[in-house]
Amino acid sequence: MIEATELTKRYGDRTAVDRLSFTVRPGRVTGFLGPNGAGKSTTMRLILGLDSASAGRVTVDGKAYGDLPRPLRAVGSLLDAKGVHGGRSAYHHLAGLAASNGIPRRRVEEVLDLVGLPVATARKRTKGFSLGMGQRLGIAAALIGDPEVLILDEPVNGLDTEGIRLVRELMKSLAAEGRTVFLSSHLMSEMELTADHLIVIGQGRLLADTTMRDFIETNSRAHTLVRSPEPEKLRALLAAAGAGVRLDARGGWRVDGPDAATIGDLARDHGIAVHELTPAHSSLEEVYTTLSQSSVEYRAYRAEDRTHSASRKETVR
């Protein structure tokens, strides 16, 4: 497993990782979340010995990465899919990695098959690879040593729907074999489908370390999805009763406040047909966005924020 204890990294007067402690356990997919600038990439580099900690420590199976005798057999990683010489073929890139750690060459074709990269394609120079093909090659490189621990940064970046599904199923199957899988992604919908456990950081500090289910249920607001053949009439009725009503991305109304039974009774009493009443919780994206809001380093203003700001300036004038 991966274990960080009071892990800290400073660059001059800036603290990128601040006394971070967590454990990534085998047998499950652990998602690593945080806004841009939160310290995720720095943390992964510290795990892999690419940066030195200012304080604290991080180990893989009880050892610092630099002390592992055959690191590719213990830890597979993907931090930058573009870190491949463009003049080499994908096949020879993987063969070189295998030779450097005493791994049989037959493993090259095995990992190419695992990531869905045909051998004929792998014989071509990587400079002609698309982003998605580069990602598949990066994941294949991470798997070359058949490691017990996987650390992947944005593994589905640039992949099409089929590729994303392939990686999701691969990560789940590797975790089911008892391996430790630690991955970061900004695709919240995909993380919700893939990860069993979450570690969330903001400004280098730990915000949450819990199961996916508990993270969503603890931090989300319950609501009800409602569909009716008389949507505007129902919206006005619910709003008059004090409910929060807004459009749901899937159609229908998302209602905050009254529960499903109360909404159903209210609609019946006013002769409004209802075709769906589904109690629901917030999505991972909604919960994560709310929780990490105060830790966002790079923030974009919404159109209404800019309009409001302009109005205030005009008032001051």
C-alpha positions as CSV (number, residue, x, y, z in Angstrom):
1,M,0.0,0.0,0.0
2,I,1.0,3.7,-0.2
3,E,1.3,5.5,3.1
4,A,2.0,9.2,3.5
5,T,2.8,10.6,6.9
6,E,2.9,14.4,7.5
7,L,4.1,14.8,4.0
8,T,5.2,18.3,3.2
9,K,6.8,20.0,0.2
10,R,7.8,23.6,0.0
11,Y,9.1,25.6,-3.0
12,G,10.6,28.7,-1.4
13,D,7.8,30.5,0.5
14,R,5.1,28.4,-1.2
15,T,3.8,25.2,0.4
16,A,2.5,22.8,-2.3
17,V,1.8,19.9,0.1
18,D,1.1,20.7,3.7
19,R,1.4,17.9,6.4
20,L,-0.6,15.4,4.3
21,S,-1.3,12.0,5.8
22,F,-3.3,9.2,4.1
23,T,-3.2,5.6,3.2
24,V,-4.0,4.0,-0.2
25,R,-5.0,0.4,0.5
26,P,-5.0,-2.6,-1.9
27,G,-8.1,-4.2,-3.3
28,R,-9.9,-1.0,-4.3
29,V,-9.6,1.9,-6.7
30,T,-8.8,5.1,-4.8
31,G,-9.5,8.4,-6.5
32,F,-7.4,11.4,-5.9
33,L,-9.2,14.7,-6.3
34,G,-8.4,18.4,-5.9
35,P,-8.6,21.7,-7.8
36,N,-5.7,22.8,-10.0
37,G,-2.9,23.8,-7.8
38,A,-4.1,21.7,-4.9
39,G,-0.9,19.6,-4.8
40,K,-2.0,16.4,-6.5
41,S,0.8,16.2,-9.1
42,T,3.4,17.2,-6.4
43,T,2.1,14.4,-4.1
44,M,2.4,11.8,-6.9
45,R,5.9,13.0,-7.7
46,L,6.8,12.7,-4.0
47,I,5.5,9.1,-4.0
48,L,7.6,8.2,-7.0
49,G,10.8,9.9,-5.7
50,L,10.8,12.5,-8.4
51,D,10.8,15.2,-5.8
52,S,12.2,15.2,-2.3
53,A,9.9,16.0,0.7
54,S,10.6,19.0,2.8
55,A,9.3,17.1,5.8
56,G,7.4,13.9,6.5
57,R,7.6,10.7,4.4
58,V,5.8,8.6,2.0
59,T,6.4,4.8,1.4
60,V,5.2,2.1,-1.0
61,D,4.8,-1.2,0.8
62,G,6.9,0.2,3.7
63,K,9.8,1.4,1.5
64,A,10.7,4.7,-0.1
65,Y,10.4,4.4,-3.9
66,G,14.2,4.9,-4.3
67,D,14.8,1.8,-2.1
68,L,12.8,-0.6,-4.2
69,P,15.2,-3.0,-6.0
70,R,13.1,-3.4,-9.2
71,P,10.7,-0.4,-9.1
72,L,8.7,-1.3,-12.3
73,R,7.8,-4.6,-10.8
74,A,6.5,-2.9,-7.7
75,V,5.0,0.3,-8.9
76,G,3.6,1.3,-12.3
77,S,3.0,5.0,-13.0
78,L,1.6,7.4,-15.6
79,L,2.3,11.0,-14.9
80,D,3.0,12.3,-18.5
81,A,1.9,10.3,-21.5
82,K,4.1,12.5,-23.7
83,G,7.3,11.4,-22.0
84,V,8.2,9.1,-24.9
85,H,10.9,9.7,-27.6
86,G,9.0,10.5,-30.7
87,G,11.5,8.7,-32.9
88,R,11.0,5.3,-31.2
89,S,8.2,2.9,-31.8
90,A,5.8,2.1,-29.0
91,Y,6.9,-1.5,-29.1
92,H,10.6,-0.7,-28.6
93,H,9.8,1.8,-25.9
94,L,8.0,-0.9,-23.9
95,A,10.7,-3.4,-24.8
96,G,13.4,-1.1,-23.4
97,L,11.5,-0.6,-20.2
98,A,11.1,-4.4,-19.8
99,A,14.8,-5.1,-20.4
100,S,15.8,-2.4,-17.8
101,N,14.0,-4.4,-15.1
102,G,14.6,-8.0,-16.2
103,I,11.0,-8.4,-17.5
104,P,10.5,-11.0,-20.3
105,R,9.8,-9.4,-23.7
106,R,6.6,-11.4,-24.1
107,R,5.1,-9.0,-21.5
108,V,5.2,-6.2,-24.2
109,E,2.5,-7.9,-26.3
110,E,0.5,-8.8,-23.2
111,V,0.2,-5.2,-22.0
112,L,-0.5,-3.9,-25.6
113,D,-3.4,-6.3,-25.6
114,L,-4.6,-5.1,-22.2
115,V,-4.8,-1.5,-23.3
116,G,-6.2,-2.2,-26.8
117,L,-3.2,-1.0,-28.8
118,P,-2.6,-3.3,-31.8
119,V,0.9,-4.6,-32.2
120,A,1.0,-3.3,-35.8
121,T,0.2,0.2,-34.5
122,A,2.8,-0.2,-31.7
123,R,5.5,-0.8,-34.4
124,K,5.1,2.8,-35.6
125,R,6.9,5.8,-34.2
126,T,5.1,7.5,-31.4
127,K,5.5,11.0,-32.9
128,G,2.5,10.2,-35.1
129,F,0.3,9.0,-32.2
130,S,-2.9,10.7,-31.2
131,L,-3.4,11.8,-27.6
132,G,-5.6,8.8,-27.0
133,M,-3.0,6.4,-28.4
134,G,-0.3,8.0,-26.3
135,Q,-2.5,7.5,-23.2
136,R,-2.9,3.8,-24.0
137,L,0.9,3.5,-24.4
138,G,1.4,5.3,-21.1
139,I,-0.9,2.9,-19.3
140,A,0.8,-0.1,-21.0
141,A,4.2,1.2,-19.7
142,A,2.7,1.4,-16.2
143,L,1.6,-2.2,-16.5
144,I,4.8,-3.6,-18.0
145,G,6.2,-4.9,-14.7
146,D,2.9,-6.5,-13.6
147,P,3.1,-4.2,-10.5
148,E,1.1,-4.5,-7.3
149,V,0.7,-0.7,-7.1
150,L,-0.5,1.6,-9.9
151,I,-0.3,5.4,-9.8
152,L,-2.1,7.1,-12.7
153,D,-2.6,10.9,-13.4
154,E,-5.5,11.6,-15.7
155,P,-5.4,8.1,-17.3
156,V,-8.5,8.6,-19.6
157,N,-7.3,12.0,-20.9
158,G,-7.9,12.1,-24.7
159,L,-9.6,8.7,-24.9
160,D,-12.9,8.1,-26.7
161,T,-15.9,6.4,-25.0
162,E,-14.7,2.9,-25.8
163,G,-11.2,3.7,-24.4
164,I,-12.6,5.3,-21.2
165,R,-14.7,2.2,-20.6
166,L,-11.8,-0.1,-21.3
167,V,-9.6,1.8,-18.7
168,R,-12.4,1.8,-16.2
169,E,-12.9,-1.9,-16.4
170,L,-9.2,-2.5,-16.3
171,M,-8.7,-0.5,-13.2
172,K,-11.6,-2.2,-11.4
173,S,-10.3,-5.7,-12.4
174,L,-6.7,-4.9,-11.2
175,A,-8.1,-3.7,-7.9
176,A,-10.2,-6.9,-7.7
177,E,-7.0,-8.9,-7.9
178,G,-5.8,-7.2,-4.7
179,R,-3.7,-4.5,-6.3
180,T,-3.4,-0.9,-5.1
181,V,-4.9,1.5,-7.7
182,F,-4.4,5.3,-7.1
183,L,-5.7,7.6,-9.8
184,S,-6.5,11.3,-10.3
185,S,-8.9,12.7,-12.8
186,H,-10.9,15.9,-13.4
187,L,-13.7,13.8,-15.0
188,M,-16.0,13.6,-12.0
189,S,-18.7,11.4,-13.8
190,E,-16.0,8.9,-14.7
191,M,-14.5,9.0,-11.2
192,E,-17.9,8.3,-9.7
193,L,-18.2,5.2,-11.8
194,T,-14.6,3.9,-11.2
195,A,-13.4,4.8,-7.6
196,D,-14.4,3.0,-4.4
197,H,-12.6,5.4,-2.1
198,L,-11.7,9.1,-2.3
199,I,-8.8,11.2,-1.1
200,V,-9.6,14.9,-1.6
201,I,-7.1,17.7,-1.1
202,G,-7.2,21.5,-1.3
203,Q,-4.2,23.9,-1.0
204,G,-2.0,20.9,-0.2
205,R,-4.2,19.8,2.8
206,L,-6.4,16.8,3.3
207,L,-10.1,17.7,2.9
208,A,-11.6,14.1,2.9
209,D,-10.5,10.5,3.1
210,T,-13.6,8.3,2.8
211,T,-15.6,5.9,0.7
212,M,-17.2,7.2,-2.5
213,R,-20.7,6.4,-1.1
214,D,-20.1,8.2,2.3
215,F,-18.5,11.2,0.6
216,I,-21.6,11.8,-1.6
217,E,-24.2,10.9,1.1
218,T,-22.6,12.9,3.8
219,N,-22.0,16.1,1.8
220,S,-24.9,16.1,-0.6
221,R,-28.4,17.6,-0.2
222,A,-31.3,15.2,-0.9
223,H,-33.6,16.2,-3.6
224,T,-36.4,14.8,-5.8
225,L,-36.5,14.5,-9.6
226,V,-40.1,15.2,-10.8
227,R,-41.6,14.9,-14.3
228,S,-45.1,16.0,-15.2
229,P,-47.0,16.7,-18.5
230,E,-47.9,20.1,-16.9
231,P,-44.4,21.2,-15.9
232,E,-44.9,24.9,-15.6
233,K,-48.1,24.5,-13.5
234,L,-46.3,22.1,-11.2
235,R,-43.2,24.4,-10.9
236,A,-45.4,27.3,-9.9
237,L,-47.2,25.2,-7.3
238,L,-44.0,23.9,-5.8
239,A,-42.4,27.3,-5.7
240,A,-45.5,28.7,-4.0
241,A,-45.1,26.0,-1.4
242,G,-41.6,27.2,-0.6
243,A,-39.7,24.5,-2.5
244,G,-36.5,25.2,-4.5
245,V,-37.2,24.2,-8.1
246,R,-34.8,24.2,-11.0
247,L,-34.4,22.3,-14.3
248,D,-32.6,19.0,-14.1
249,A,-30.0,18.2,-16.9
250,R,-31.9,15.1,-17.7
251,G,-35.2,16.9,-18.0
252,G,-38.0,17.5,-15.5
253,W,-37.6,19.5,-12.3
254,R,-35.1,19.1,-9.5
255,V,-36.9,19.9,-6.3
256,D,-35.2,20.8,-3.0
257,G,-37.1,20.9,0.3
258,P,-40.3,18.7,0.4
259,D,-39.8,14.9,0.0
260,A,-41.3,12.8,-2.7
261,A,-44.4,11.9,-0.8
262,T,-45.2,15.5,0.0
263,I,-44.7,16.5,-3.6
264,G,-46.9,13.7,-4.8
265,D,-49.7,14.6,-2.4
266,L,-49.5,18.3,-3.3
267,A,-49.7,17.5,-7.0
268,R,-52.7,15.2,-6.5
269,D,-54.6,17.8,-4.4
270,H,-54.3,20.3,-7.2
271,G,-55.1,17.8,-10.0
272,I,-51.7,17.8,-11.6
273,A,-50.5,14.5,-13.1
274,V,-47.0,13.3,-12.1
275,H,-45.0,10.8,-14.2
276,E,-41.9,10.5,-12.1
277,L,-41.0,11.1,-8.4
278,T,-37.4,9.9,-7.8
279,P,-35.6,10.7,-4.5
280,A,-31.9,11.4,-5.3
281,H,-28.6,12.7,-3.9
282,S,-26.2,15.1,-5.5
283,S,-23.6,13.8,-8.0
284,L,-19.9,13.5,-7.1
285,E,-19.3,16.6,-9.2
286,E,-21.8,18.7,-7.3
287,V,-20.5,17.6,-3.9
288,Y,-16.9,17.9,-4.8
289,T,-17.4,21.4,-6.3
290,T,-19.1,22.6,-3.1
291,L,-16.6,21.1,-0.8
292,S,-13.5,22.3,-2.7
293,Q,-14.9,25.8,-3.5
294,S,-12.8,27.6,-0.8
295,S,-9.6,25.7,-2.0
296,V,-9.8,26.7,-5.7
297,E,-6.7,28.6,-6.7
298,Y,-7.7,29.5,-10.2
299,R,-11.3,30.7,-10.4
300,A,-13.3,31.8,-13.4
301,Y,-16.2,34.3,-12.9
302,R,-19.6,33.3,-14.1
303,A,-21.4,35.6,-16.5
304,E,-23.9,36.6,-13.8
305,D,-21.0,37.5,-11.5
306,R,-19.5,39.8,-14.1
307,T,-22.8,41.4,-14.7
308,H,-23.3,41.9,-10.9
309,S,-19.8,43.3,-10.6
310,A,-20.4,45.7,-13.4
311,S,-23.7,46.9,-11.9
312,R,-22.0,47.6,-8.6
313,K,-19.3,49.7,-10.3
314,E,-21.9,51.7,-12.2
315,T,-23.7,52.3,-8.9
316,V,-20.5,53.6,-7.3
317,R,-20.0,56.0,-10.2
